[in-house]
Amino acid sequence: MSRSIKKLTGLVAATFTPLTAEGEINLSVIGPYIDYLIENQNVKSVFINGTTGEGCSLTVDERKQLAAVWCQHGKGKLEQVIVHVGCMSIKDSQELARHAASIGADGIAVISPSYFIPVNADALRLFIKEVSTFAPDLPMYYYHIPSMTGVAFDAADVLNGIEQVIPSFQGVKYTGTDLRDLGQCVCYSQSHNWSVLFGVDEQLLGALVLGVHGAVGRLVFGGVVRIIARKFSLFYDYYYLCSAGFDVSVNKQVMSEVSGLAMGPPRLPLLPCPVSKAQAIAQKVKDFSQGH
């Protein structure tokens, strides 16, 4: 890699994809969304088109449009825009990687295919390598989320030796609950100065103890996370909020209630949650943030 790399650390917003009532992407919300994250959440790095963004339910063209607008409106405002480019097809992943490089993204991330699942870490490492060749100057991150991909082997096995085949590799977004495996990822990454970012809010405290460099999560609670960093006892209240029946659909509607931004419904096969449930959780978030 010829470009200098700024290490990805701290709070990174796993962003939602705004949709219209008809289910089409709503690009007009991205600009105000960026301002909201910066001004209300003090968050200046984003991870787009991931699980929270319903990336795998979007077309390649839609993902390109979203990435381009995030990079355009984020220029000079956001510190890092990381674009998730993982798809079931390696060709689609490569095209999204090429596009991300062309629009000035700061990094790309790849999830494992989840239909034809790699049989072992070597196969997944090769998949990531072949995607990285289409954006060789962009930092590459492996997005580990076994609950969605069905990958049964450890992320640490994927990282082992990956620097020898992917010079642009810079770390892992770890969205799993195996703290043993996470600890091994942290240990292996230390000597390479890679980023290990955690994606399971409910276990964030344990991940911080293990030495992760940041969190990529549902930053409806960005302000709450900052409070937790100052007041350990608030973790228990935050854990309650995280475990109150959340999924992407609920999260998205709560974000609309809390931020005032029109995020719209989720895309099928996800179903909207009852409005009353989203409003009730949003009120808990508001009360919690204002009360502490």
Buried (B, 14 or more C-beta within 10 A) or exposed (E): EEEEBEBBBBBBBBBBBBBEEEEEBBBEBBBBBBEBBBEBBEBBBBBBBBBBBBBBBBEBEBBBBBBBBBBBBBEEEBBBBBBBBBBEEBEBBBBBBBBBBEBBBBBBBBBBBBEEBBEEBBBBBBBBBBBBEBBBEBBBBBBBBBEEBEBEBBBBBBBBEBBEEBEBBBBBBBBBEBBEBBBBBBBBBEEEEBBBBBBBBBBBBBBBEBBBBBBBBBBBBBBBBEBBEEEEEBBEBBBEBBEBEBEBBBBBBBBBBBBEBBBBBBBEEBEBBEEEBBEEBBEBBEEBBEEB
